[in-house]
Amino acid sequence: MTVRMPWRASAAYIRPVGAHETRISYLRLDEISVSFSRMVLPLEQAIRAHYERLPAGERKIADVLLDLGDELPAYSATELAERAGVSKATATRLVRRLGYSDYQELRQQARAGTAAGSPLAELRETAVPGTLGRHLDHDVSCLTLTLKGTPPEDAARAVAVLARAPRIWVIGFRNSHALALYARELLVQVKPDVRLLPLPGQTLAEDLSALGAGDTVLMLGFRRRPPVLAKILRVARTAGADVVLLTDPSLGDVADEATVTFRCLSRGASLFDSYVAPLSLLNYLCAEVALALGETAQAKLRRSEQLHDVFGDFGF
């Protein structure tokens, strides 16, 4: 499966479209190429590609496959059919429609995809300790390629929908929740109504029932993602809200549900994924939102500073 990139590679350079040539070593280029191949999730992409055209019974099985996520390899075909409330023959037809010879092949690929996103799998692959220099080179490469590969018109569109929204919902799960928290901390300084989800110990339905037309959802969706992310995107679209999605290249066609999508390189140099690129992009987008708001943002900041003084928030 080919992943289309917003840059072109040659023997000695990676040339971002519309940007100056950036010299990057062969080693780093090879590592990043391997990163993309390991992050692609063909099963999810195959389901998304066929989903709207599936018969009702097969769609039920598809929903179960997406909902199970990392737990899929633990289920037999019979158990999946029972869970979806359809026949085993229906499950078999979906498996073949998705391009697999049988359920066992699908199961093996799902197992491999689960391992590819697991730190345990990365630990097993790491033969020797890395170096700080290699770590630095890799993060710089991820940052450079992500930002230079981001179309300016996409960034401008994201800033526009964030700036004009009366209410912003910032959503992220697992590691992406840390990114969501960072984005919320920036935006709440210049926007009056910025909400972070999920809240500790709470479900989403009560909060997202208030999601409406004109709102903007800022979604952080980096691997490994829970299946509910796709459902939130569809709920937002149905409600008439805009969605700004930051994700990695492994997310399939579900990203098409977003108003604008940014695919950031996040594969780490060793055990854990790197979030240098999405953090930098979030910083840029939020700063541009503040500039777009102008006096409104300045007034919000001034009022916050007055309250900081009243509360004595900063004593050092």
ChimeraX attribute file (.defattr): number of C-alpha atoms within 10 A of each C-alpha:
attribute: neighborCount
match mode: 1-to-1
recipient: residues
	/A:1	7
	/A:2	7
	/A:3	9
	/A:4	8
	/A:5	14
	/A:6	14
	/A:7	16
	/A:8	12
	/A:9	11
	/A:10	7
	/A:11	8
	/A:12	13
	/A:13	15
	/A:14	19
	/A:15	20
	/A:16	21
	/A:17	15
	/A:18	11
	/A:19	10
	/A:20	10
	/A:21	12
	/A:22	15
	/A:23	11
	/A:24	17
	/A:25	14
	/A:26	12
	/A:27	12
	/A:28	18
	/A:29	18
	/A:30	10
	/A:31	14
	/A:32	20
	/A:33	11
	/A:34	12
	/A:35	19
	/A:36	17
	/A:37	15
	/A:38	16
	/A:39	18
	/A:40	20
	/A:41	21
	/A:42	18
	/A:43	20
	/A:44	21
	/A:45	17
	/A:46	15
	/A:47	23
	/A:48	18
	/A:49	15
	/A:50	14
	/A:51	14
	/A:52	10
	/A:53	10
	/A:54	16
	/A:55	11
	/A:56	12
	/A:57	17
	/A:58	24
	/A:59	20
	/A:60	19
	/A:61	26
	/A:62	22
	/A:63	14
	/A:64	17
	/A:65	22
	/A:66	19
	/A:67	16
	/A:68	15
	/A:69	17
	/A:70	20
	/A:71	13
	/A:72	19
	/A:73	19
	/A:74	10
	/A:75	14
	/A:76	13
	/A:77	19
	/A:78	15
	/A:79	12
	/A:80	21
	/A:81	22
	/A:82	14
	/A:83	13
	/A:84	20
	/A:85	12
	/A:86	17
	/A:87	16
	/A:88	16
	/A:89	13
	/A:90	17
	/A:91	25
	/A:92	19
	/A:93	15
	/A:94	22
	/A:95	22
	/A:96	13
	/A:97	15
	/A:98	17
	/A:99	12
	/A:100	17
	/A:101	12
	/A:102	15
	/A:103	17
	/A:104	14
	/A:105	13
	/A:106	20
	/A:107	19
	/A:108	13
	/A:109	17
	/A:110	22
	/A:111	16
	/A:112	15
	/A:113	20
	/A:114	18
	/A:115	15
	/A:116	19
	/A:117	21
	/A:118	16
	/A:119	14
	/A:120	12
	/A:121	14
	/A:122	17
	/A:123	12
	/A:124	9
	/A:125	11
	/A:126	11
	/A:127	8
	/A:128	7
	/A:129	8
	/A:130	12
	/A:131	11
	/A:132	10
	/A:133	9
	/A:134	14
	/A:135	15
	/A:136	12
	/A:137	17
	/A:138	22
	/A:139	22
	/A:140	16
	/A:141	20
	/A:142	24
	/A:143	23
	/A:144	16
	/A:145	23
	/A:146	24
	/A:147	19
	/A:148	18
	/A:149	21
	/A:150	19
	/A:151	13
	/A:152	11
	/A:153	10
	/A:154	15
	/A:155	18
	/A:156	13
	/A:157	14
	/A:158	25
	/A:159	21
	/A:160	16
	/A:161	23
	/A:162	28
	/A:163	23
	/A:164	16
	/A:165	19
	/A:166	15
	/A:167	21
	/A:168	28
	/A:169	25
	/A:170	25
	/A:171	26
	/A:172	24
	/A:173	21
	/A:174	14
	/A:175	16
	/A:176	22
	/A:177	20
	/A:178	16
	/A:179	24
	/A:180	25
	/A:181	16
	/A:182	15
	/A:183	22
	/A:184	23
	/A:185	14
	/A:186	18
	/A:187	25
	/A:188	17
	/A:189	20
	/A:190	26
	/A:191	23
	/A:192	14
	/A:193	13
	/A:194	22
	/A:195	20
	/A:196	18
	/A:197	20
	/A:198	17
	/A:199	11
	/A:200	6
	/A:201	6
	/A:202	10
	/A:203	11
	/A:204	13
	/A:205	10
	/A:206	9
	/A:207	15
	/A:208	15
	/A:209	10
	/A:210	10
	/A:211	21
	/A:212	17
	/A:213	16
	/A:214	17
	/A:215	22
	/A:216	27
	/A:217	28
	/A:218	26
	/A:219	26
	/A:220	28
	/A:221	26
	/A:222	28
	/A:223	21
	/A:224	18
	/A:225	20
	/A:226	18
	/A:227	16
	/A:228	13
	/A:229	17
	/A:230	17
	/A:231	13
	/A:232	18
	/A:233	24
	/A:234	16
	/A:235	17
	/A:236	21
	/A:237	18
	/A:238	12
	/A:239	17
	/A:240	15
	/A:241	24
	/A:242	25
	/A:243	27
	/A:244	27
	/A:245	24
	/A:246	24
	/A:247	22
	/A:248	22
	/A:249	23
	/A:250	23
	/A:251	21
	/A:252	18
	/A:253	14
	/A:254	17
	/A:255	21
	/A:256	13
	/A:257	19
	/A:258	21
	/A:259	19
	/A:260	18
	/A:261	20
	/A:262	24
	/A:263	22
	/A:264	25
	/A:265	28
	/A:266	26
	/A:267	25
	/A:268	19
	/A:269	22
	/A:270	19
	/A:271	18
	/A:272	15
	/A:273	18
	/A:274	20
	/A:275	21
	/A:276	17
	/A:277	22
	/A:278	26
	/A:279	17
	/A:280	13
	/A:281	19
	/A:282	20
	/A:283	16
	/A:284	13
	/A:285	20
	/A:286	23
	/A:287	15
	/A:288	19
	/A:289	24
	/A:290	22
	/A:291	16
	/A:292	16
	/A:293	15
	/A:294	12
	/A:295	12
	/A:296	14
	/A:297	20
	/A:298	15
	/A:299	12
	/A:300	15
	/A:301	17
	/A:302	13
	/A:303	11
	/A:304	14
	/A:305	14
	/A:306	11
	/A:307	12
	/A:308	12
	/A:309	11
	/A:310	9
	/A:311	9
	/A:312	9
	/A:313	10
	/A:314	7
	/A:315	5
	/A:316	3
